[in-house]
Amino acid sequence: MVKELRLYKHFLKIRFLSEVEYKGWWLMFFQVIIMTIGDPLAVVLTFARFGSIGVWTMERVLFMYAMAFTSFGLAETLLRGFDNFPFYMVRSGEFDRLLLRPKSLFVQVATSSFHLRRVLRPIIGICIIIWCMNRLGMAFTLANVTMLIFAFIGGFLTYAGVLVMSSGIAFFTINAVDWIYIFTSASREVARVPVNYLPRVLRYMFTFFLPMLVICYFPASAMGGWGGAAWRGWLALPAGAVFFAVGMLIWRIGVRHYKSTGS
């Protein structure tokens, strides 16, 4: 495990240096800032036009959305290789080259792509969360901060599980992984909708199948005192770990059944 972490750090450093090699690398941040701010801005404009929905204020919804937004940003930044894997590695034969190296396959795939500009997504997400907590009167107690960190880790593991799972499925499909966007970009949209107004089937789906509500709504409601048992706020980390384990299982099955493009 320690060797894999060192290898991951080494590969990430190489990717980072290649990103900043060109003098105009920082210009990419402007595009990402506009796109990143545009996502939560839709929530702000909606509530500015129509006002609160019952007890659901703009700050509450924005707080939940920012938690999902931040978790996805962390996974997208640190495991960018798995995000790109289904679209080019298997069909192009690039995966064969990775198999020839006597190094961790997981680390090689995870660091096969890295975009420094993606770091802005979790940074902006955390800034929004801090602003919302101040507006909602949430105290920055040790318990709340710890629960928030656990929620970030659980959310990261959940989205990491989605990326790894989609890569495992890519071994058995041909350009048929578009459905995975339901569990990445589209799943974040669930956090924009007040839970009370979600259809029951979606509430169950995003609680027990993909734990989206577990990683954003449960911690948010526990910290804000919005109702429900406070202990549910601590479920984000174990739920994310279980989902990631399932994703890794599917990934290993896919690797085991992989047939080289040269065979």
C-alpha positions, -999 to 999 in steps of 0.1 A, spaced: 0 0 0 28 24 9 46 16 -23 15 22 -43 10 56 -26 46 66 -34 41 54 -70 9 74 -73 26 105 -59 55 101 -84 33 97 -114 11 126 -103 42 148 -100 52 139 -135 17 147 -148 17 180 -129 51 191 -144 39 182 -179 8 204 -173 28 235 -162 55 230 -189 38 255 -212 38 292 -203 1 297 -209 -10 268 -187 -27 291 -163 -51 304 -190 -70 272 -188 -82 281 -153 -104 309 -166 -125 286 -187 -129 261 -158 -138 289 -134 -166 301 -157 -179 265 -162 -176 256 -125 -193 287 -112 -221 282 -138 -232 250 -121 -242 263 -87 -253 296 -102 -283 278 -117 -295 271 -81 -290 307 -71 -309 321 -100 -338 296 -95 -343 305 -59 -338 342 -66 -367 340 -91 -391 318 -72 -380 321 -36 -379 293 -10 -397 259 -14 -413 254 19 -385 250 45 -360 246 17 -341 278 12 -314 286 -14 -286 281 12 -299 246 22 -301 233 -14 -268 250 -23 -251 234 7 -262 199 -4 -253 205 -40 -219 219 -30 -211 187 -10 -219 165 -40 -201 190 -63 -169 189 -41 -169 151 -38 -172 146 -75 -144 172 -81 -120 153 -58 -127 120 -76 -124 137 -110 -91 153 -100 -74 124 -83 -87 96 -105 -89 113 -139 -75 83 -157 -105 62 -148 -128 89 -160 -112 87 -195 -105 49 -194 -138 37 -209 -135 59 -240 -101 51 -253 -78 27 -233 -94 -7 -242 -103 0 -279 -70 17 -286 -49 -11 -271 -33 13 -246 -43 -10 -218 -20 -37 -232 10 -14 -226 0 -9 -189 -2 -46 -184 34 -50 -195 47 -28 -167 55 -45 -133 37 -18 -114 3 -13 -98 -24 -14 -126 -48 7 -105 -22 35 -100 -11 35 -136 -47 39 -148 -56 65 -122 -26 87 -131 -28 81 -169 -45 115 -171 -44 145 -149 -57 180 -154 -46 206 -129 -75 229 -137 -99 203 -123 -86 212 -88 -108 243 -90 -140 223 -87 -134 210 -51 -119 244 -41 -149 264 -52 -172 237 -37 -155 241 -3 -158 279 -4 -196 276 -12 -200 251 17 -183 275 42 -205 304 29 -236 283 33 -227 272 68 -223 308 79 -256 318 63 -274 288 79 -258 295 113 -240 261 115 -213 261 141 -178 250 131 -176 226 160 -153 196 161 -182 173 155 -195 192 125 -160 196 109 -153 159 114 -186 149 99 -180 172 70 -146 156 64 -161 122 66 -188 132 41 -161 144 17 -142 112 20 -173 91 16 -184 112 -14 -150 108 -29 -151 70 -25 -186 69 -39 -176 88 -71 -143 69 -73 -164 37 -71 -185 50 -100 -154 58 -122 -138 24 -114 -170 5 -120 -175 22 -153 -140 12 -163 -146 -24 -153 -178 -24 -174 -159 -10 -204 -142 -44 -208 -176 -59 -218 -191 -31 -238 -184 -12 -270 -190 25 -266 -220 18 -243 -210 36 -211 -230 68 -216 -253 56 -189 -225 61 -164 -232 99 -167 -264 91 -148 -242 84 -118 -217 112 -122 -228 145 -137 -266 136 -137 -265 123 -101 -253 157 -88 -286 172 -101 -304 151 -74 -287 173 -48 -305 204 -63 -339 189 -56 -353 191 -20 -355 155 -8 -392 159 2 -401 165 -34 -381 136 -49 -402 106 -61 -399 76 -38 -382 55 -64 -355 81 -68 -351 85 -30 -345 47 -27 -323 45 -57 -300 74 -45 -299 61 -10 -294 23 -13 -280 18 -48 -259 50 -53 -256 66 -19 -259 102 -32 -283 113 -4 -262 95 22 -231 116 13 -249 149 10 -284 151 25 -277 130 57 -246 150 68 -262 183 59 -294 175 78 -274 163 108 -253 194 110 -282 218 103 -307 200 125 -332 196 97 -348 165 111 -340 128 112 -315 109 134 -282 127 138 -263 94 136 -272 92 99 -247 120 92 -219 95 100 -230 70 74 -213 88 44 -179 72 50 -189 36 54 -215 39 26 -188 53 3 -163 26 13 -189 -2 5 -197 13 -29 -160 17 -37 -154 -19 -28 -182 -30 -52 -166 -8 -79 -132 -24 -73 -148 -59 -75 -163 -51 -109 -130 -36 -120 -111 -68 -111 -136 -90 -129 -132 -69 -160 -94 -70 -158 -96 -108 -153 -117 -113 -184 -98 -88 -206 -84 -102 -239 -56 -83 -255 -62 -65 -288 -34 -86 -302 -49 -120 -292 
